[in-house]
Amino acid sequence: MRKARRSYGDRVFDFIVYILLVIITLVTFFPILYIVAGSFASVKELALNRFLLIPKEPTLDAYKYIFSTSTLMRSMRVTVMVTIAGTIVNLVMTCLMAYPLSRKELPGRRHLMYAVTFTLVFSGGMIPTYLVVNGLGLIDSYASLILPGAISSFNLVLVKNFFQEIPQDLIDSAKIDGCNEAGVLAKIVLPLSKPALATFTMFYAVGHWNTFLTALLYLNDSRKWTIQVLLRQIVILAQGGIGDEASMGMEFVIPSQSVKMAVIVVATMPIVLFYPFMQKYFEKGVMVGSIKG
């Protein structure tokens, strides 16, 4: 069967779309390449080139500089720990709340959904949230980065909708075989929801990895800083020529711009490498969960 011949207007439209996509790709790619190249650039190249894409004299001085102290690795360990622990808490709490809300026989289900939806539009704000965290004694603890955002209302709604897509016959069969609600959730619902769980694992993990404002507000001890807060501190010091080596434990001085770029690369690379393994679940996990309300 021959394909229908596409009109001239359709081909022109496709050509314009492809050109726009190429431009957007380049606009997105070049800043990343600039950051990576700048982190390997030498003193001379950074001084002579305002926009460097391929360093002619690559050097590892910037990375030696930031790894010459335990500060960066300590912040990386803190960020990894908070990301793993926070993501586990997020998934457990979200699933435990999403499953009951997905069952139409739950008493007061409509009112609970109204309460969840209300938080999508209105929130307590930064100061009331800080007062609550302080009142619970969570200031300067890692729990302050995890517990206040244990459940995302937006993700909760999507996971709840995904659970509703599971055929009721499977749930009824499990109950006939003697499963209680916890057994249905563990043996039927969660195994069938792997795409959704993988998707929201990535969403929650990226959120924790990029934690900045909450860490800045709640963590007073610099030894507990996450990598994003440390990056901010390095940028501030770099703007002054990185003259305060004592505060960062650094041993030698190199161009400030290289340091900033190297830290950005180190802080971004783990989550960038993790993303491709989860990407295949995104479309199925999010789109299926957004079909029904």
Secondary structure, 3 states (H helix, E strand, C coil): CCCCCCCHHHHHHHHHHHHHHHHHHHHHHHHHHHHHHHHCCCHHHHHHCCCCCCCCCCCCHHHHHHHCCHHHHHHHHHHHHHHHHHHHHHHHHHHHHHHHHHCCCCCCHHHHHHHHHHHHHCCCCHHHHHHHHHHCCCCCCHHHHCHHHCCCHHHHHHHHHHHHCCCHHHHHHHHHCCCCHHHHHHHHHHHHCHHHHHHHHHHHHHHHHCCCHHHHHHCCCHHHCCHHHHHHHHHHHHHCCCCCHHHHCCCCCCCHHHHHHHHHHHHHHHHHHHHHHHHHHHHHHHHHHCCCC
